[in-house]
């Protein structure tokens, strides 16, 4: 079978549930400005969010309708148009940040923290620290780094 023209990740879901999952994650990202999810889902959601920001920044009727078509709640649409679009007005892209976390305990899935890059504003939610036990050598490096930071 040919591979041409196929794009995106299937995420082990049929088309309808996959669309619903992505729309739900987009809505949560807009409302909470940060989500913790698997790496594959984050890599699927981030470009779609970038496109929504582009629609919102245009400020046209068609752009607003495109936002309403993708986002699940009117609150998310209003926040995108009134708060996030002006915050991203001076940015030419790169509206999201993906920070890798420790793998999920149950199935060892790679987890990430997907957050918005808001200039001049404090991030809505700091990335949770990974619960990974460090090796003794890295503990020494970490202690040395903390000592350098304490002096500064």
Residue pairs with C-beta under 8 A, 6 or more apart in sequence:
8 44
9 40
9 43
9 44
10 18
11 18
11 21
11 40
11 41
11 44
13 21
21 41
22 41
22 44
22 45
22 48
23 70
23 71
23 72
24 72
25 35
25 37
25 41
25 45
26 45
26 48
26 49
26 52
26 70
26 71
26 76
27 71
27 72
27 73
27 76
28 35
29 35
29 45
29 49
29 96
29 114
29 116
30 49
30 52
30 71
30 76
30 79
30 80
30 84
31 73
31 75
31 76
31 79
32 124
32 125
33 115
33 116
33 118
33 123
33 124
33 125
34 113
34 114
34 115
34 116
34 123
34 124
34 125
34 127
35 42
35 113
35 114
35 115
36 101
36 111
36 112
36 113
36 114
36 128
37 45
37 111
37 112
37 114
38 104
38 109
38 110
38 111
38 112
39 98
39 100
39 109
39 110
39 111
39 112
42 98
42 112
42 114
43 98
45 114
46 96
46 98
46 114
48 70
49 95
49 96
50 93
50 95
50 96
52 66
52 67
52 70
52 71
52 80
53 80
53 84
53 85
53 88
53 95
55 62
55 63
55 64
55 66
55 67
56 63
56 64
56 67
56 80
56 81
56 84
56 85
56 88
57 63
57 85
57 88
57 89
59 81
59 85
64 77
64 81
67 77
67 80
67 81
68 74
68 77
71 77
71 80
84 116
87 118
87 119
87 121
88 95
88 118
90 119
91 117
91 119
94 117
95 116
95 117
96 114
96 115
96 116
96 117
97 114
97 115
97 116
97 117
98 112
98 113
98 114
99 112
99 113
99 115
99 127
100 110
100 111
100 112
101 111
101 112
101 113
101 127
101 128
101 130
102 111
102 130
102 131
102 132
103 109
103 110
103 111
104 110
104 111
113 127
113 128
115 123
115 124
115 125
115 127
116 123
116 124
118 124
134 142
